[in-house]
Amino acid sequence: MTDLFSFILVMVSLVLAIGVTHLVQGVADIVRRRGTVRVEPLQLAWAAALFLVAALYWWSLWDLRAAEWRFPLFFGMLLAPTLLHIAASLLVSTDGDEAGPGAAFEQIRVPFMVVMALFSVVVMLDGWAVGSETTWWTVYRPIQLWTVGLYGAGAVLGGARAQRAIAGLALATYVAAGFVFRLLPGAFGS
């Protein structure tokens, strides 16, 4: 199964890497065009959070190494990195428009938050779906539910103050989760 897992991980990693590349290129465009477009710290905070989420997601895939892989499961595994790519595309544009990298976060806030909430739900269910988690409740579930709640609040609550708080909480959550729950591949998992 290790060889099959490696085979599957290649495609999932490619989709994830394309999304990360888009994110990094978008941030570079923001920095490059800082004299002509307004740099929004909130947008940069979310970009940092997305980068960390992508790294944590890829690292967490180790928990799925013993799954009995079939095409429907593989296809389902492509959903999470695809959603991250969509979120990165919403957050930072690399198309060169004046409304691109410096576009107001408020314009993309709701779709961005909905996509990230969907991503969190997909990630919550992936271990259960592939059979690497025997029950619905795992040690990760409270943090995963917390992030879904943060994204829900981000979609509902307007205002710069609330959005800064949500972005800060999300970033702190991902940093803490990375160092507490995911220090080693498979930590607390399979």
PyRosetta script that sets phi, psi and omega in degrees:
from pyrosetta import init, pose_from_sequence

init()
pose = pose_from_sequence("MTDLFSFILVMVSLVLAIGVTHLVQGVADIVRRRGTVRVEPLQLAWAAALFLVAALYWWSLWDLRAAEWRFPLFFGMLLAPTLLHIAASLLVSTDGDEAGPGAAFEQIRVPFMVVMALFSVVVMLDGWAVGSETTWWTVYRPIQLWTVGLYGAGAVLGGARAQRAIAGLALATYVAAGFVFRLLPGAFGS")
pose.set_psi(1, -25.9)
pose.set_omega(1, -179.3)
pose.set_phi(2, -60.7)
pose.set_psi(2, -40.6)
pose.set_omega(2, 178.5)
pose.set_phi(3, -64.9)
pose.set_psi(3, -41.4)
pose.set_omega(3, 178.0)
pose.set_phi(4, -65.4)
pose.set_psi(4, -40.8)
pose.set_omega(4, 177.6)
pose.set_phi(5, -61.1)
pose.set_psi(5, -42.7)
pose.set_omega(5, 178.2)
pose.set_phi(6, -61.9)
pose.set_psi(6, -41.8)
pose.set_omega(6, 178.2)
pose.set_phi(7, -60.1)
pose.set_psi(7, -47.0)
pose.set_omega(7, -179.4)
pose.set_phi(8, -67.2)
pose.set_psi(8, -41.2)
pose.set_omega(8, -177.7)
pose.set_phi(9, -62.8)
pose.set_psi(9, -28.6)
pose.set_omega(9, 178.9)
pose.set_phi(10, -59.9)
pose.set_psi(10, -50.4)
pose.set_omega(10, -177.8)
pose.set_phi(11, -67.6)
pose.set_psi(11, -43.1)
pose.set_omega(11, 178.0)
pose.set_phi(12, -60.7)
pose.set_psi(12, -42.2)
pose.set_omega(12, 179.3)
pose.set_phi(13, -65.5)
pose.set_psi(13, -37.5)
pose.set_omega(13, 178.3)
pose.set_phi(14, -63.6)
pose.set_psi(14, -46.3)
pose.set_omega(14, 179.1)
pose.set_phi(15, -62.0)
pose.set_psi(15, -42.8)
pose.set_omega(15, 178.2)
pose.set_phi(16, -63.8)
pose.set_psi(16, -43.4)
pose.set_omega(16, -179.2)
pose.set_phi(17, -64.3)
pose.set_psi(17, -36.5)
pose.set_omega(17, 177.6)
pose.set_phi(18, -64.1)
pose.set_psi(18, -40.3)
pose.set_omega(18, 176.8)
pose.set_phi(19, -64.6)
pose.set_psi(19, -42.4)
pose.set_omega(19, 178.3)
pose.set_phi(20, -65.6)
pose.set_psi(20, -40.3)
pose.set_omega(20, 177.1)
pose.set_phi(21, -59.9)
pose.set_psi(21, -44.1)
pose.set_omega(21, 177.6)
pose.set_phi(22, -60.6)
pose.set_psi(22, -44.0)
pose.set_omega(22, 179.8)
pose.set_phi(23, -61.3)
pose.set_psi(23, -49.2)
pose.set_omega(23, -178.3)
pose.set_phi(24, -65.4)
pose.set_psi(24, -41.0)
pose.set_omega(24, 178.2)
pose.set_phi(25, -64.4)
pose.set_psi(25, -39.1)
pose.set_omega(25, 177.6)
pose.set_phi(26, -63.8)
pose.set_psi(26, -41.8)
pose.set_omega(26, 177.1)
pose.set_phi(27, -64.8)
pose.set_psi(27, -41.5)
pose.set_omega(27, 177.1)
pose.set_phi(28, -61.2)
pose.set_psi(28, -39.1)
pose.set_omega(28, 176.6)
pose.set_phi(29, -63.4)
pose.set_psi(29, -39.6)
pose.set_omega(29, 178.3)
pose.set_phi(30, -61.3)
pose.set_psi(30, -47.1)
pose.set_omega(30, -179.4)
pose.set_phi(31, -65.1)
pose.set_psi(31, -43.8)
pose.set_omega(31, -178.7)
pose.set_phi(32, -63.0)
pose.set_psi(32, -36.1)
pose.set_omega(32, -174.6)
pose.set_phi(33, -101.8)
pose.set_psi(33, 20.0)
pose.set_omega(33, -174.2)
pose.set_phi(34, -60.6)
pose.set_psi(34, -21.5)
pose.set_omega(34, 177.1)
pose.set_phi(35, -80.4)
pose.set_psi(35, -22.6)
pose.set_omega(35, -176.4)
pose.set_phi(36, -107.9)
pose.set_psi(36, -19.1)
pose.set_omega(36, 176.8)
pose.set_phi(37, -127.5)
pose.set_psi(37, 153.2)
pose.set_omega(37, -179.4)
pose.set_phi(38, -78.2)
pose.set_psi(38, 125.6)
pose.set_omega(38, 176.7)
pose.set_phi(39, -84.2)
pose.set_psi(39, 125.2)
pose.set_omega(39, 179.8)
pose.set_phi(40, -104.9)
pose.set_psi(40, 116.5)
pose.set_omega(40, 178.9)
pose.set_phi(41, -57.1)
pose.set_psi(41, -34.3)
pose.set_omega(41, 179.4)
pose.set_phi(42, -62.1)
pose.set_psi(42, -41.9)
pose.set_omega(42, 178.3)
pose.set_phi(43, -63.5)
pose.set_psi(43, -40.1)
pose.set_omega(43, 178.9)
pose.set_phi(44, -70.0)
pose.set_psi(44, -35.3)
pose.set_omega(44, 176.4)
pose.set_phi(45, -63.9)
pose.set_psi(45, -43.0)
pose.set_omega(45, 178.0)
pose.set_phi(46, -67.6)
pose.set_psi(46, -33.6)
pose.set_omega(46, 176.9)
pose.set_phi(47, -63.9)
pose.set_psi(47, -41.7)
pose.set_omega(47, 176.9)
pose.set_phi(48, -63.4)
pose.set_psi(48, -41.5)
pose.set_omega(48, 178.7)
pose.set_phi(49, -63.3)
pose.set_psi(49, -42.9)
pose.set_omega(49, 179.3)
pose.set_phi(50, -63.5)
pose.set_psi(50, -40.0)
pose.set_omega(50, 177.8)
pose.set_phi(51, -60.8)
pose.set_psi(51, -44.2)
pose.set_omega(51, 178.9)
pose.set_phi(52, -66.8)
pose.set_psi(52, -40.0)
pose.set_omega(52, 177.5)
pose.set_phi(53, -60.6)
pose.set_psi(53, -43.3)
pose.set_omega(53, 179.7)
pose.set_phi(54, -61.9)
pose.set_psi(54, -43.3)
pose.set_omega(54, 179.0)
pose.set_phi(55, -65.0)
pose.set_psi(55, -43.4)
pose.set_omega(55, 179.2)
pose.set_phi(56, -64.6)
pose.set_psi(56, -40.7)
pose.set_omega(56, 179.3)
pose.set_phi(57, -62.0)
pose.set_psi(57, -48.5)
pose.set_omega(57, -179.3)
pose.set_phi(58, -61.2)
pose.set_psi(58, -43.6)
pose.set_omega(58, -179.7)
pose.set_phi(59, -61.8)
pose.set_psi(59, -37.4)
pose.set_omega(59, -177.6)
pose.set_phi(60, -72.0)
pose.set_psi(60, -17.4)
pose.set_omega(60, -178.6)
pose.set_phi(61, -62.1)
pose.set_psi(61, -20.3)
pose.set_omega(61, 177.6)
pose.set_phi(62, -57.6)
pose.set_psi(62, -32.6)
pose.set_omega(62, 179.2)
pose.set_phi(63, -60.8)
pose.set_psi(63, -19.9)
pose.set_omega(63, -174.9)
pose.set_phi(64, -98.4)
pose.set_psi(64, 8.9)
pose.set_omega(64, -173.7)
pose.set_phi(65, -64.5)
pose.set_psi(65, -27.4)
pose.set_omega(65, -176.0)
pose.set_phi(66, -94.4)
pose.set_psi(66, 4.7)
pose.set_omega(66, -178.4)
pose.set_phi(67, -64.7)
pose.set_psi(67, 153.6)
pose.set_omega(67, 173.9)
pose.set_phi(68, -90.0)
pose.set_psi(68, 96.1)
pose.set_omega(68, -170.6)
pose.set_phi(69, -77.3)
pose.set_psi(69, 135.1)
pose.set_omega(69, 171.0)
pose.set_phi(70, -136.0)
pose.set_psi(70, 164.1)
pose.set_omega(70, -175.7)
pose.set_phi(71, -55.6)
pose.set_psi(71, -44.1)
pose.set_omega(71, 179.7)
pose.set_phi(72, -58.8)
pose.set_psi(72, -37.4)
pose.set_omega(72, 177.7)
pose.set_phi(73, -68.7)
pose.set_psi(73, -42.7)
pose.set_omega(73, 177.0)
pose.set_phi(74, -59.4)
pose.set_psi(74, -47.0)
pose.set_omega(74, -179.5)
pose.set_phi(75, -61.2)
pose.set_psi(75, -41.3)
pose.set_omega(75, 176.9)
pose.set_phi(76, -63.0)
pose.set_psi(76, -33.6)
pose.set_omega(76, 179.0)
pose.set_phi(77, -68.1)
pose.set_psi(77, -20.1)
pose.set_omega(77, 177.3)
pose.set_phi(78, -76.6)
pose.set_psi(78, -14.9)
pose.set_omega(78, -177.3)
pose.set_phi(79, -65.4)
pose.set_psi(79, -46.9)
pose.set_omega(79, -177.0)
pose.set_phi(80, -61.0)
pose.set_psi(80, -51.1)
pose.set_omega(80, 179.1)
pose.set_phi(81, -66.1)
pose.set_psi(81, -28.9)
pose.set_omega(81, 176.0)
pose.set_phi(82, -65.7)
pose.set_psi(82, -42.7)
pose.set_omega(82, 177.4)
pose.set_phi(83, -63.4)
pose.set_psi(83, -38.8)
pose.set_omega(83, 176.6)
pose.set_phi(84, -63.3)
pose.set_psi(84, -38.5)
pose.set_omega(84, 177.6)
pose.set_phi(85, -64.8)
pose.set_psi(85, -41.7)
pose.set_omega(85, 177.6)
pose.set_phi(86, -61.3)
pose.set_psi(86, -44.2)
pose.set_omega(86, 178.9)
pose.set_phi(87, -60.9)
pose.set_psi(87, -43.5)
pose.set_omega(87, 178.3)
pose.set_phi(88, -63.5)
pose.set_psi(88, -39.3)
pose.set_omega(88, 179.0)
pose.set_phi(89, -65.8)
pose.set_psi(89, -36.3)
pose.set_omega(89, 176.0)
pose.set_phi(90, -68.8)
pose.set_psi(90, -41.5)
pose.set_omega(90, -173.3)
pose.set_phi(91, -70.9)
pose.set_psi(91, -46.6)
pose.set_omega(91, -178.2)
pose.set_phi(92, -130.9)
pose.set_psi(92, 126.9)
pose.set_omega(92, 179.3)
pose.set_phi(93, -96.7)
pose.set_psi(93, 139.7)
pose.set_omega(93, 176.6)
pose.set_phi(94, -113.9)
pose.set_psi(94, 18.1)
pose.set_omega(94, -176.6)
pose.set_phi(95, -87.1)
pose.set_psi(95, -6.1)
pose.set_omega(95, 175.3)
pose.set_phi(96, 85.4)
pose.set_psi(96, 2.8)
pose.set_omega(96, 177.1)
pose.set_phi(97, -65.3)
pose.set_psi(97, 153.7)
pose.set_omega(97, 173.6)
pose.set_phi(98, -62.1)
pose.set_psi(98, -31.7)
pose.set_omega(98, 179.1)
pose.set_phi(99, -85.3)
pose.set_psi(99, 6.1)
pose.set_omega(99, -175.7)
pose.set_phi(100, -69.7)
pose.set_psi(100, -108.2)
pose.set_omega(100, -170.1)
pose.set_phi(101, -56.0)
pose.set_psi(101, -33.5)
pose.set_omega(101, -177.5)
pose.set_phi(102, -91.4)
pose.set_psi(102, 6.9)
pose.set_omega(102, -178.1)
pose.set_phi(103, -57.6)
pose.set_psi(103, 145.2)
pose.set_omega(103, -178.4)
pose.set_phi(104, -61.1)
pose.set_psi(104, 133.3)
pose.set_omega(104, 178.9)
pose.set_phi(105, -59.2)
pose.set_psi(105, -32.5)
pose.set_omega(105, -177.9)
pose.set_phi(106, -59.6)
pose.set_psi(106, -30.3)
pose.set_omega(106, -179.7)
pose.set_phi(107, -67.4)
pose.set_psi(107, -28.5)
pose.set_omega(107, -177.1)
pose.set_phi(108, -114.2)
pose.set_psi(108, 1.2)
pose.set_omega(108, -172.5)
pose.set_phi(109, -54.0)
pose.set_psi(109, -53.8)
pose.set_omega(109, -174.7)
pose.set_phi(110, -65.3)
pose.set_psi(110, -51.3)
pose.set_omega(110, 178.5)
pose.set_phi(111, -62.4)
pose.set_psi(111, -37.2)
pose.set_omega(111, 177.7)
pose.set_phi(112, -60.2)
pose.set_psi(112, -47.7)
pose.set_omega(112, -178.7)
pose.set_phi(113, -65.5)
pose.set_psi(113, -38.9)
pose.set_omega(113, 179.2)
pose.set_phi(114, -65.2)
pose.set_psi(114, -43.8)
pose.set_omega(114, 178.8)
pose.set_phi(115, -62.8)
pose.set_psi(115, -42.0)
pose.set_omega(115, 179.7)
pose.set_phi(116, -69.8)
pose.set_psi(116, -33.3)
pose.set_omega(116, 174.9)
pose.set_phi(117, -65.4)
pose.set_psi(117, -43.0)
pose.set_omega(117, 176.6)
pose.set_phi(118, -61.3)
pose.set_psi(118, -42.9)
pose.set_omega(118, 176.7)
pose.set_phi(119, -56.4)
pose.set_psi(119, -46.4)
pose.set_omega(119, -178.6)
pose.set_phi(120, -62.7)
pose.set_psi(120, -39.2)
pose.set_omega(120, 178.3)
pose.set_phi(121, -66.8)
pose.set_psi(121, -43.8)
pose.set_omega(121, 178.8)
pose.set_phi(122, -60.0)
pose.set_psi(122, -44.9)
pose.set_omega(122, -180.0)
pose.set_phi(123, -65.3)
pose.set_psi(123, -35.5)
pose.set_omega(123, 178.0)
pose.set_phi(124, -61.5)
pose.set_psi(124, -35.2)
pose.set_omega(124, -173.3)
pose.set_phi(125, -96.0)
pose.set_psi(125, -11.6)
pose.set_omega(125, -172.8)
pose.set_phi(126, -65.4)
pose.set_psi(126, -42.1)
pose.set_omega(126, 178.9)
pose.set_phi(127, -63.6)
pose.set_psi(127, -40.6)
pose.set_omega(127, 177.6)
pose.set_phi(128, -65.8)
pose.set_psi(128, -42.0)
pose.set_omega(128, -177.1)
pose.set_phi(129, -64.7)
pose.set_psi(129, -37.9)
pose.set_omega(129, -178.8)
pose.set_phi(130, -89.8)
pose.set_psi(130, -2.5)
pose.set_omega(130, 174.9)
pose.set_phi(131, 88.1)
pose.set_psi(131, 10.2)
pose.set_omega(131, 178.4)
pose.set_phi(132, -85.1)
pose.set_psi(132, -15.0)
pose.set_omega(132, 173.6)
pose.set_phi(133, -115.3)
pose.set_psi(133, 123.7)
pose.set_omega(133, -174.8)
pose.set_phi(134, -80.4)
pose.set_psi(134, -23.2)
pose.set_omega(134, 178.5)
pose.set_phi(135, -126.8)
pose.set_psi(135, 169.7)
pose.set_omega(135, 179.5)
pose.set_phi(136, -73.7)
pose.set_psi(136, -31.1)
pose.set_omega(136, -175.6)
pose.set_phi(137, -92.7)
pose.set_psi(137, 125.1)
pose.set_omega(137, 176.3)
pose.set_phi(138, -131.2)
pose.set_psi(138, 173.6)
pose.set_omega(138, 178.5)
pose.set_phi(139, -64.7)
pose.set_psi(139, -22.5)
pose.set_omega(139, 179.5)
pose.set_phi(140, -81.0)
pose.set_psi(140, -21.1)
pose.set_omega(140, -170.2)
pose.set_phi(141, -56.0)
pose.set_psi(141, -43.4)
pose.set_omega(141, 179.7)
pose.set_phi(142, -58.9)
pose.set_psi(142, -41.4)
pose.set_omega(142, 179.4)
pose.set_phi(143, -68.8)
pose.set_psi(143, -39.7)
pose.set_omega(143, 178.8)
pose.set_phi(144, -63.8)
pose.set_psi(144, -43.1)
pose.set_omega(144, 177.2)
pose.set_phi(145, -64.6)
pose.set_psi(145, -38.5)
pose.set_omega(145, 176.7)
pose.set_phi(146, -58.7)
pose.set_psi(146, -44.7)
pose.set_omega(146, -179.1)
pose.set_phi(147, -67.8)
pose.set_psi(147, -37.8)
pose.set_omega(147, 175.5)
pose.set_phi(148, -60.1)
pose.set_psi(148, -42.4)
pose.set_omega(148, 177.5)
pose.set_phi(149, -62.8)
pose.set_psi(149, -41.1)
pose.set_omega(149, 177.8)
pose.set_phi(150, -61.3)
pose.set_psi(150, -44.4)
pose.set_omega(150, 179.8)
pose.set_phi(151, -67.4)
pose.set_psi(151, -36.8)
pose.set_omega(151, 175.2)
pose.set_phi(152, -61.9)
pose.set_psi(152, -44.8)
pose.set_omega(152, 177.6)
pose.set_phi(153, -63.1)
pose.set_psi(153, -39.2)
pose.set_omega(153, 178.9)
pose.set_phi(154, -63.6)
pose.set_psi(154, -32.7)
pose.set_omega(154, 178.4)
pose.set_phi(155, -74.5)
pose.set_psi(155, -33.6)
pose.set_omega(155, -174.2)
pose.set_phi(156, -88.8)
pose.set_psi(156, -40.8)
pose.set_omega(156, -174.5)
pose.set_phi(157, -88.1)
pose.set_psi(157, 121.6)
pose.set_omega(157, 174.7)
pose.set_phi(158, -91.9)
pose.set_psi(158, -179.3)
pose.set_omega(158, 177.0)
pose.set_phi(159, 94.5)
pose.set_psi(159, 138.0)
pose.set_omega(159, -176.0)
pose.set_phi(160, -63.4)
pose.set_psi(160, -38.8)
pose.set_omega(160, -178.1)
pose.set_phi(161, -63.0)
pose.set_psi(161, -47.7)
pose.set_omega(161, 179.0)
pose.set_phi(162, -63.8)
pose.set_psi(162, -41.3)
pose.set_omega(162, -178.8)
pose.set_phi(163, -66.9)
pose.set_psi(163, -37.7)
pose.set_omega(163, 176.0)
pose.set_phi(164, -64.4)
pose.set_psi(164, -41.4)
pose.set_omega(164, 179.2)
pose.set_phi(165, -63.4)
pose.set_psi(165, -43.8)
pose.set_omega(165, -179.5)
pose.set_phi(166, -65.1)
pose.set_psi(166, -43.7)
pose.set_omega(166, 178.5)
pose.set_phi(167, -62.8)
pose.set_psi(167, -43.0)
pose.set_omega(167, 178.5)
pose.set_phi(168, -63.3)
pose.set_psi(168, -43.1)
pose.set_omega(168, 177.8)
pose.set_phi(169, -64.4)
pose.set_psi(169, -41.3)
pose.set_omega(169, 179.0)
pose.set_phi(170, -63.9)
pose.set_psi(170, -46.7)
pose.set_omega(170, 180.0)
pose.set_phi(171, -62.0)
pose.set_psi(171, -44.5)
pose.set_omega(171, 178.2)
pose.set_phi(172, -62.8)
pose.set_psi(172, -38.9)
pose.set_omega(172, 179.0)
pose.set_phi(173, -62.4)
pose.set_psi(173, -45.4)
pose.set_omega(173, -178.5)
pose.set_phi(174, -68.8)
pose.set_psi(174, -37.1)
pose.set_omega(174, 176.5)
pose.set_phi(175, -64.1)
pose.set_psi(175, -48.2)
pose.set_omega(175, -179.8)
pose.set_phi(176, -62.8)
pose.set_psi(176, -44.2)
pose.set_omega(176, -179.4)
pose.set_phi(177, -62.5)
pose.set_psi(177, -38.0)
pose.set_omega(177, 179.8)
pose.set_phi(178, -65.5)
pose.set_psi(178, -36.0)
pose.set_omega(178, -176.3)
pose.set_phi(179, -95.1)
pose.set_psi(179, -18.3)
pose.set_omega(179, 179.5)
pose.set_phi(180, -98.2)
pose.set_psi(180, -52.2)
pose.set_omega(180, -173.9)
pose.set_phi(181, -91.7)
pose.set_psi(181, -24.9)
pose.set_omega(181, -172.0)
pose.set_phi(182, -123.3)
pose.set_psi(182, 29.3)
pose.set_omega(182, -180.0)
pose.set_phi(183, -58.8)
pose.set_psi(183, -41.9)
pose.set_omega(183, 177.1)
pose.set_phi(184, -117.2)
pose.set_psi(184, 150.1)
pose.set_omega(184, 175.7)
pose.set_phi(185, -60.8)
pose.set_psi(185, 133.9)
pose.set_omega(185, 178.5)
pose.set_phi(186, 80.9)
pose.set_psi(186, 5.4)
pose.set_omega(186, 179.9)
pose.set_phi(187, -55.6)
pose.set_psi(187, 130.7)
pose.set_omega(187, -178.6)
pose.set_phi(188, 61.6)
pose.set_psi(188, 3.7)
pose.set_omega(188, -177.4)
pose.set_phi(189, -112.3)
pose.set_psi(189, -147.2)
pose.set_omega(189, -175.9)
pose.set_phi(190, -72.6)
pose.dump_pdb("model.pdb")
